Amino acid sequence: MRVSVIGGSSVADESYDLAEEVGYLLGQRGHTVICGGLTGVMRAVAEGANNGGGTTIGILPGENYDGANAYIDIPIATGMGHARNSMVAMNGDAVIAIDGSWGTLSEIALSKVYDRPVVGLNTHDVPGLDEVETAEEAVEYVESNR
């Protein structure tokens, strides 16, 4: 399954560690991780997925794919800036939101527009977004709601 993981580009250590654990579990279970390909949650989830044996796809805002973090296996340059958030949301069978600000909020909304199951970990409190407490619960959620 392809799982989009969305979240802040600048996060505290706690959120970074949580995203890394989510990525590791997804990779270990054979899922492909899709993210924005840059820093913060995106880097952490990609690092975790790589360490868990998974594949990562980074949908980048810029025109060059060499801007991806070191843990992205397949970088996709879009030249779309924040509009690429739509592609991140659309290309996962399910979505995990971790931390984040306005960009993450837009990706949560777009995920719902595309009728993707979305679960949150320490992120926005919005209607229709199920919240869980642990990385394991988040991965189990997307596996059971695809």
C-alpha positions in Angstrom: 0.0 0.0 0.0 1.1 3.6 -0.6 0.8 5.8 2.5 1.2 9.5 2.4 2.8 11.0 5.5 2.3 14.7 6.0 3.6 17.1 8.6 5.7 20.0 9.6 9.0 20.9 7.8 10.4 22.2 11.2 9.5 20.0 14.2 10.6 19.3 17.7 12.6 16.2 18.5 9.5 14.4 19.8 7.6 14.8 16.5 10.7 13.9 14.5 11.1 10.7 16.5 7.4 9.9 16.1 7.6 10.3 12.3 10.7 8.2 12.1 9.0 5.4 14.0 5.9 5.7 11.7 8.2 5.4 8.7 10.1 2.5 10.1 6.9 0.6 10.8 5.5 1.3 7.3 8.8 0.3 5.7 9.0 -2.9 7.8 5.5 -3.8 6.7 6.2 -3.3 3.0 4.4 -0.1 2.4 5.7 2.7 0.1 5.9 6.1 1.9 5.0 9.2 0.0 5.9 12.6 1.4 6.9 16.1 0.4 10.6 15.0 0.3 12.1 17.9 2.3 12.9 18.4 6.0 11.2 17.8 9.4 8.5 15.1 9.4 9.2 14.4 5.7 12.9 13.6 6.4 12.1 11.7 9.5 9.5 9.4 7.9 11.7 8.8 4.9 14.7 7.9 7.2 12.5 5.5 9.2 11.1 3.9 6.1 14.6 3.4 4.6 15.8 1.8 7.9 12.7 -0.4 7.8 13.4 -1.6 4.3 10.7 0.4 2.6 10.7 2.6 -0.5 10.1 6.4 -0.3 8.7 8.8 -2.9 9.2 12.6 -2.4 6.9 14.9 -4.2 9.0 18.1 -4.3 7.8 21.7 -4.6 10.7 22.8 -6.8 11.8 22.2 -10.3 14.8 20.1 -9.4 14.7 16.7 -7.9 18.1 17.1 -6.3 16.5 19.1 -3.5 15.2 16.0 -1.9 16.4 14.8 1.5 18.9 12.0 1.5 16.3 9.3 2.4 14.1 9.8 -0.7 14.4 6.9 -3.1 12.3 8.4 -5.9 12.2 12.2 -6.0 9.6 13.9 -8.2 10.1 17.5 -9.1 6.9 19.4 -9.7 7.7 23.1 -9.9 4.3 23.6 -8.2 5.3 25.0 -4.8 2.6 24.4 -2.2 0.2 23.3 -5.0 2.1 20.0 -4.9 0.3 19.3 -1.6 -2.6 18.0 -3.7 -0.3 15.4 -5.3 1.0 14.2 -1.9 -2.5 13.7 -0.7 -3.8 12.1 -3.8 -1.1 9.6 -4.3 -1.5 7.7 -1.0 -4.1 5.1 -0.4 -4.3 6.5 3.2 -2.7 9.5 5.0 -1.0 9.9 8.3 -0.6 13.5 9.6 2.0 14.3 12.2 2.4 17.8 13.8 2.5 20.5 11.1 1.1 23.9 10.4 -0.8 25.5 7.5 0.6 23.2 4.7 -0.2 20.1 6.7 -3.7 21.5 7.3 -4.2 21.9 3.6 -3.0 18.4 3.0 -5.4 17.0 5.5 -8.3 18.9 3.8 -7.2 17.7 0.3 -6.9 14.1 1.6 -10.5 14.3 2.7 -11.5 15.8 -0.7 -9.9 12.8 -2.3 -11.7 10.5 0.1 -8.6 9.1 1.7 -8.6 7.7 5.2 -6.7 10.2 7.4 -5.3 9.7 10.9 -3.5 12.3 13.0 -0.7 12.2 15.6 -0.3 15.4 17.5 -1.7 17.5 14.7 -4.7 19.7 13.9 -8.0 19.1 15.7 -10.4 19.2 12.8 -13.7 17.4 12.2 -13.3 14.1 10.3 -9.7 13.5 11.4 -9.3 10.5 13.7 -6.6 11.0 16.2 -4.4 8.3 17.7 -1.6 8.3 20.3 1.2 6.1 18.9 3.0 5.3 15.7 1.7 1.7 15.9 -1.9 2.8 16.2 -1.4 5.1 13.2 0.0 2.4 11.0 -2.7 -0.1 12.1 -5.4 2.6 11.3 -4.3 3.1 7.7 -3.9 -0.7 7.2 -7.5 -1.3 8.4 -9.1 1.7 6.7 -7.7 1.6 3.2 
